[in-house]
Amino acid sequence: MLQRHLTAACAATAAAGALLVAGLSGSASARPSGSPAAPTAAETLRTDAAPPALLRALERDLGLNRRQAERRLANEAEAGATSGRLRAALGAHYAGAWVRGAESDTLTVATTDPADVPAIRALGAAARVVDHSLAALDAAKARLDRAATRHAATDTPEWYVDVPSNALVVRAVRPGAARFLLAAAHVDAPIVRTVKSAEHPRPLYDLRGGDAYYIDNSSRCSIGFPVTRGTQQGFATAGHCGRPGSTTTGANRVAQGTFQASVFPGNDMAWVAANTNWTATPYVNGSSAQVTGSTQATVGSSVCRSGSTTGWHCGTVQQLNSSVTYQEGTVTGVTRTSVCAEPGDSGGSFLSGSQAQGVTSGGTGNCTSGGTTYFQPVNPILQSYGLTLRTTATGPGDPGDPGDPGDPGGTWAAGTVYQAGATVTYGGAAYRCLQTHQAQPGWEPPNTPALWQRQ
């Protein structure tokens, strides 16, 4: 197991050189002796709270037994924390991370500097030396994103940073279309890998239900994640499902709410404010287990989707920060997965363990032959619209006011979406964010070394 390997590696590193450990282990190394042990990443992210339906889908779709599914979720949580620490330590040399193996028990971290290899291995990860940093790949992709707003991209329906191959991958119906877009974006060939593809992704909406909602008494989509905004309750969903002012009814055809904001294309995000007959809960599709946070999963991690047409299906995260072109236009910043989906599943929930990942956007294929599905990450939705994910820890209008009596002070605030690399202060100390997430009560920096590293 990854967790066991990390423990042994850190102990060995401590014996070999205390300075290296201090540079990579953050607040854990500063914890006074005799104090309670810091929670593991798996404990922080509550992988033990994964819905039973999600675990069953993991077993079915990834060929696992229940114990393997549980170990996989725990290992993925630890991998996310470790890769976050290494990202902070390697700085500009960092070139991405991914997990592999049936139980995600092997974490690989890439760097452009061979001198970083010992530090990577010291934390139990495999090291790979590559030519391009993640920052360079992301910058090239950003140029493609901008070019797609000026030029038609229907014959280049998708592009993304693929960290295992250390390339910007462009999937194109015609190679000439890829060359045209790359030239328009001034992206150099050595950083690019072009893949011929006949796929034409489309938004997923409009079929029979389950846990569904209807837009203007016509088309159907799936609820993503219940949220609050102050005392207002509602849910996040896909932007292509409706426009501001569109009304919704629930699966029971009872009046439900109104779209408050929506973006599509560009992004694929929206939120619906519900009327007082509806209550936001931390549940997904009637599961008794609860969503506990929104920590972003690592490439290669398992991810499961629940939608009103096909229910629960699982696969893996293939690429973060992908761009995909639908008939309506290009959507950027989505996550590419191997999970299947079908029309009507749009807007539905993507989870990794008990952590909310995003809302279903579109894809290719179906759940009979398999396919590719993209989701709009949930954290940008929460951040853009000032929403708080409904979890076990929060109630309507209670994001955990940092000004409550007894608060130790600092810039950290519950309800804020923090990106990996962000810095805050808390209780007189400075911390660096290791994994993108929305902060919530109980996840204060000193209590969550999986999410925060003391500086």
C-alpha positions in Angstrom: 0.0 0.0 0.0 1.1 3.5 -0.8 0.5 4.7 2.8 2.8 2.1 4.2 5.5 2.8 1.7 5.4 6.5 2.5 5.7 5.9 6.2 8.8 3.8 5.7 10.3 6.2 3.2 9.8 9.2 5.5 11.4 7.3 8.4 14.4 6.4 6.3 14.8 10.0 5.1 14.7 11.3 8.6 17.6 9.1 9.5 19.5 10.2 6.3 18.9 13.9 6.5 16.7 16.0 8.6 16.8 19.0 6.3 15.2 17.1 3.4 12.3 16.0 5.6 11.8 19.5 7.0 11.6 20.8 3.5 8.9 18.3 2.3 6.8 17.4 5.4 5.6 20.8 6.4 3.5 21.1 9.6 3.8 17.4 10.4 7.5 17.9 11.2 6.8 20.9 13.4 4.3 19.1 15.6 5.4 19.0 19.2 6.4 15.6 20.6 3.7 13.9 22.6 0.9 15.7 20.8 -1.8 13.6 19.1 -0.8 12.0 15.8 -1.8 14.1 12.7 -4.7 12.6 10.7 -3.8 10.8 7.6 -5.0 12.1 4.2 -7.5 9.2 4.1 -8.9 10.2 7.5 -9.1 13.9 6.5 -10.9 13.2 3.2 -13.1 10.5 4.8 -12.5 7.8 2.3 -14.4 5.5 4.7 -17.5 7.6 4.0 -17.7 6.7 0.3 -21.3 5.7 -0.7 -21.9 2.0 -0.9 -23.3 2.5 -4.4 -20.1 4.1 -5.4 -18.0 1.2 -4.0 -20.2 -1.3 -5.8 -19.8 0.5 -9.1 -16.0 0.6 -8.5 -16.0 -3.2 -8.0 -18.0 -3.7 -11.2 -16.3 -1.2 -13.5 -12.7 -1.5 -12.3 -12.8 -5.3 -11.5 -12.1 -4.9 -7.8 -13.4 -6.5 -4.7 -14.7 -4.4 -1.8 -11.4 -4.4 0.1 -9.4 -3.4 -3.0 -11.9 -0.6 -3.7 -11.5 0.7 -0.1 -7.7 0.5 -0.3 -7.7 2.3 -3.6 -9.6 5.2 -2.3 -7.3 5.5 0.8 -4.2 5.2 -1.4 -5.5 7.9 -3.7 -6.0 10.3 -0.8 -2.4 9.7 0.4 -1.1 10.1 -3.2 -2.9 13.5 -3.5 -1.3 14.8 -0.3 2.2 13.5 -1.3 2.1 14.9 -4.8 0.9 18.2 -3.3 3.9 18.3 -1.0 6.3 17.5 -3.9 4.7 20.1 -6.1 5.4 22.7 -3.5 9.0 21.5 -3.0 9.9 21.1 -6.7 8.5 24.4 -7.8 9.1 25.2 -11.4 10.6 21.8 -12.1 7.3 20.0 -11.2 5.8 18.2 -14.2 2.7 16.5 -12.8 1.8 13.3 -10.9 -0.3 10.2 -11.5 -1.3 7.0 -9.8 -1.5 3.5 -11.3 -2.2 -0.1 -10.2 -5.4 -1.8 -9.3 -5.3 -0.2 -5.8 -3.6 3.0 -7.0 -0.6 2.0 -4.9 2.1 3.5 -7.2 2.4 7.2 -7.3 4.7 8.7 -10.0 5.9 12.3 -9.8 7.6 13.9 -12.8 10.3 16.6 -12.8 12.5 18.4 -15.3 15.5 18.3 -13.0 17.3 14.9 -12.3 18.5 16.3 -9.0 15.0 16.1 -7.7 14.8 12.3 -8.0 16.1 11.5 -4.5 13.6 13.9 -2.9 10.7 12.3 -4.8 11.8 8.8 -3.9 12.2 9.8 -0.3 8.5 10.3 0.0 7.7 6.9 -1.5 6.9 8.0 -5.0 8.4 6.8 -8.3 10.3 9.6 -10.1 10.3 10.3 -13.8 12.6 12.9 -15.5 10.9 14.7 -18.4 11.5 17.5 -20.8 8.6 19.9 -20.1 7.3 21.3 -16.8 3.6 21.3 -16.0 3.7 25.1 -16.1 5.1 25.0 -19.7 2.4 22.5 -20.8 -0.4 24.4 -19.1 0.9 27.6 -20.8 0.8 26.0 -24.2 -2.7 24.7 -23.6 -3.8 28.2 -22.5 -2.6 29.5 -25.9 -4.7 26.9 -27.6 -7.7 27.8 -25.5 -7.4 31.5 -26.6 -6.9 30.5 -30.2 -10.1 28.4 -30.1 -12.1 31.5 -29.3 -11.0 33.1 -32.6 -11.0 30.1 -34.9 -13.5 27.2 -35.5 -12.3 24.1 -33.6 -15.0 21.5 -34.4 -12.5 19.3 -36.2 -10.2 19.5 -33.2 -12.7 18.5 -30.6 -10.4 18.1 -27.6 -7.0 19.0 -26.3 -5.4 18.4 -22.9 -2.2 18.2 -20.9 -1.3 14.5 -20.6 1.2 14.3 -17.7 2.2 10.6 -18.1 3.4 11.2 -21.6 4.6 14.8 -20.8 2.8 16.3 -23.8 0.0 18.6 -24.9 -2.3 16.1 -26.7 -4.6 17.4 -29.5 -7.3 15.0 -30.7 -8.3 15.9 -34.3 -10.7 14.6 -36.9 -8.2 15.9 -39.6 -4.5 16.3 -38.9 -4.6 19.6 -40.9 -7.1 21.0 -38.5 -4.8 20.3 -35.6 -1.9 22.0 -37.4 -4.0 25.0 -38.2 -5.1 25.5 -34.6 -1.5 24.9 -33.3 -0.1 27.5 -35.7 -2.8 30.0 -34.7 -1.9 29.5 -31.1 1.9 29.7 -31.8 2.5 26.4 -30.0 5.7 24.5 -30.8 5.6 21.0 -32.2 8.0 19.3 -29.7 5.5 19.8 -26.9 2.5 18.4 -28.8 1.2 15.0 -29.7 -1.6 14.8 -32.2 -4.0 11.9 -32.1 -6.5 11.1 -34.9 -10.0 10.8 -33.6 -13.5 10.4 -35.1 -15.2 11.3 -31.9 -17.6 14.3 -31.7 -18.4 15.0 -28.1 -21.9 16.3 -27.3 -23.7 17.6 -24.2 -25.6 14.9 -22.4 -29.3 15.7 -21.8 -32.9 14.7 -22.4 -33.9 11.2 -21.7 -35.6 9.1 -19.0 -35.0 9.7 -15.4 -34.2 8.5 -11.9 -33.0 11.4 -9.8 -33.7 14.1 -12.3 -34.9 17.6 -12.8 -36.7 19.2 -15.7 -36.0 22.5 -17.3 -39.0 24.7 -18.4 -41.2 21.5 -18.3 -39.2 20.2 -21.2 -35.6 18.9 -21.2 -34.2 16.8 -18.4 -30.8 16.9 -16.7 -29.4 15.6 -13.4 -28.7 17.4 -10.1 -25.0 17.8 -9.4 -24.3 18.8 -5.8 -26.6 20.5 -3.3 -25.1 23.9 -2.3 -26.0 26.9 -0.2 -25.4 30.6 -0.7 -26.1 32.3 2.6 -29.5 31.0 3.6 -30.5 30.2 0.0 -30.4 26.5 -0.9 -30.0 25.0 -4.3 -27.7 22.9 -6.5 -24.8 23.1 -8.9 -25.3 21.6 -12.4 -24.1 21.9 -16.0 -24.5 25.2 -17.8 -25.8 23.7 -21.0 -28.8 22.4 -19.1 -30.4 25.9 -18.8 -30.1 29.6 -18.9 -30.6 32.3 -16.2 -34.3 32.6 -15.6 -35.2 29.0 -16.7 -37.4 27.3 -14.2 -37.0 23.7 -12.9 -39.2 21.0 -11.6 -38.1 18.0 -9.7 -38.3 14.3 -10.7 -41.8 14.4 -9.0 -42.7 17.3 -11.4 -43.1 19.6 -8.4 -41.9 23.2 -8.9 -38.3 23.3 -7.7 -36.3 26.5 -8.6 -34.8 28.9 -11.0 -31.4 29.0 -12.8 -29.5 32.0 -11.2 -26.4 31.9 -13.5 -25.2 29.7 -16.3 -22.1 29.6 -18.6 -21.9 27.5 -21.8 -19.8 27.2 -23.8 -16.5 28.5 -22.4 -17.3 26.6 -19.2 -20.2 24.3 -18.5 -21.4 25.5 -15.1 -24.6 26.7 -13.6 -26.5 26.9 -10.3 -30.2 26.7 -9.4 -31.8 28.4 -6.4 -34.5 26.1 -5.0 -37.8 27.3 -3.5 -38.6 26.8 0.2 -40.1 23.4 -0.5 -36.7 21.9 -1.2 -33.8 21.3 1.2 -30.2 20.9 0.3 -28.6 17.7 1.7 -25.1 16.2 1.5 -26.5 13.1 -0.3 -26.1 11.8 -3.8 -29.0 10.0 -5.5 -30.5 8.9 -2.2 -27.3 7.2 -0.8 -27.1 7.1 2.9 -23.4 8.1 2.7 -22.5 11.8 2.6 -20.3 14.1 0.5 -17.6 15.4 2.9 -15.6 17.8 0.7 -14.3 18.8 -2.7 -10.6 17.9 -2.8 -9.5 17.5 -6.4 -8.4 13.9 -7.3 -5.0 13.1 -9.0 -4.7 11.9 -12.6 -5.2 8.1 -12.6 -7.5 8.2 -9.6 -10.8 6.3 -9.6 -13.9 8.5 -10.1 -17.6 7.6 -10.2 -20.6 9.3 -11.7 -24.2 9.2 -10.8 -26.9 10.4 -13.2 -30.6 10.1 -13.8 -30.3 7.9 -17.0 -27.7 5.3 -16.2 -27.1 5.5 -12.4 -23.7 4.8 -11.0 -20.7 4.2 -13.3 -17.0 4.4 -12.6 -13.6 4.8 -14.3 -10.5 6.9 -13.8 -9.4 10.5 -14.2 -7.4 10.6 -17.4 -6.5 14.3 -17.7 -7.2 17.5 -15.7 -7.7 20.9 -17.4 -8.9 19.5 -20.7 -10.5 21.6 -23.5 -13.3 20.0 -25.6 -15.2 21.4 -28.5 -18.9 20.6 -28.8 -21.1 21.7 -31.7 -22.0 24.8 -29.6 -18.4 25.8 -29.0 -15.3 25.0 -26.9 -15.4 24.3 -23.2 -12.2 24.7 -21.2 -11.0 23.5 -17.8 -13.0 20.2 -17.9 -11.7 16.9 -16.6 -11.5 13.9 -19.0 -12.5 10.5 -17.6 -13.0 6.9 -18.8 -16.5 6.9 -17.2 -19.4 6.2 -19.5 -22.5 8.5 -19.6 -25.6 9.0 -21.7 -28.0 11.9 -22.4 -30.0 12.9 -19.3 -26.9 12.2 -17.1 -25.8 15.8 -17.8 -25.2 17.9 -14.7 -25.0 14.8 -12.5 -22.4 14.1 -9.7 -18.8 13.0 -10.2 -17.2 11.8 -6.9 -13.9 10.3 -5.9 -14.6 8.5 -2.7 -16.6 11.0 -0.6 -15.0 14.0 -2.3 -17.1 16.0 -4.9 -15.3 16.3 -8.2 -17.6 18.0 -10.6 -20.8 17.9 -12.7 -21.3 15.8 -15.9 -20.7 17.9 -19.1 -20.6 15.7 -22.2 -18.7 13.0 -24.0 -18.8 10.2 -26.5 -20.0 6.6 -26.5 -22.5 5.1 -24.1 -22.8 2.8 -21.1 -23.2 -0.3 -23.3 -20.1 0.0 -25.4 -18.2 2.4 -23.1 -17.0 5.9 -23.7 -15.3 9.1 -22.6 -17.0 11.6 -20.4 -15.9 15.1 -19.3 -17.0 16.9 -16.1 -16.9 20.5 -15.1 -14.9 20.7 -11.9 -17.1 21.7 -8.9 -14.6 24.0 -7.2 -14.7 26.7 -10.0 -18.5 26.6 -9.8 -18.4 27.2 -6.0 -15.8 29.9 -6.4 -17.5 31.7 -9.3 -20.9 31.9 -7.7 -20.0 32.2 -4.1 -21.6 28.8 -3.2 -20.8 26.4 -0.3 -20.9 22.7 -0.9 -23.4 21.0 1.3 -21.4 18.5 3.4 -21.6 16.8 6.8 -19.9 19.7 8.4 -21.9 22.6 7.2 -25.5 23.8 7.3 -27.5 26.4 5.3 -25.8 29.8 5.6 -23.0 28.4 7.9 -19.8 28.2 6.0 -17.9 28.6 9.3 -17.4 32.3 10.0 -13.7 32.7 10.8 -14.7 35.7 13.0 -16.5 33.5 15.5 -15.4 33.9 19.2 -12.3 31.9 19.9 -11.1 32.0 16.3 -7.3 32.1 16.3 -7.2 34.7 13.5 -5.5 34.7 10.1 -6.5 34.8 6.5 -7.8 31.2 6.2 -11.6 31.1 5.9 -14.1 28.3 5.7 -16.1 28.5 2.4 -13.1 29.7 0.4 -11.9 27.7 -2.6 -8.1 27.3 -2.3 -6.0 26.3 -5.3 -2.8 24.2 -4.8 0.0 26.6 -4.1 -2.1 29.3 -2.3 -0.8 30.6 1.0 -2.7 31.6 4.1 -2.1 32.4 7.7 -3.8 30.7 10.7 -3.0 31.0 14.4 0.1 33.1 13.7 1.6 30.6 11.3 1.8 30.5 7.5 0.6 27.5 5.4 0.7 26.5 1.7 -2.2 24.7 0.1 -1.3 21.2 -1.2 -4.5 20.2 -2.9 -7.3 22.3 -4.5 -10.4 22.2 -2.2 -13.1 24.3 -0.6 -12.3 24.9 3.0 -14.8 23.9 5.7 -15.0 23.8 9.5 -12.8 21.0 10.8 -10.3 21.4 7.9 -8.2 24.2 9.5 -4.6 24.1 8.3 -3.0 22.7 11.5 -5.6 19.8 11.5 -5.2 18.8 7.9 -1.6 18.0 6.8 -3.0 16.3 3.7 -4.3 19.7 2.5 -1.9 22.3 4.1 1.9 22.5 4.7 3.3 24.7 7.3 5.9 27.2 6.0 
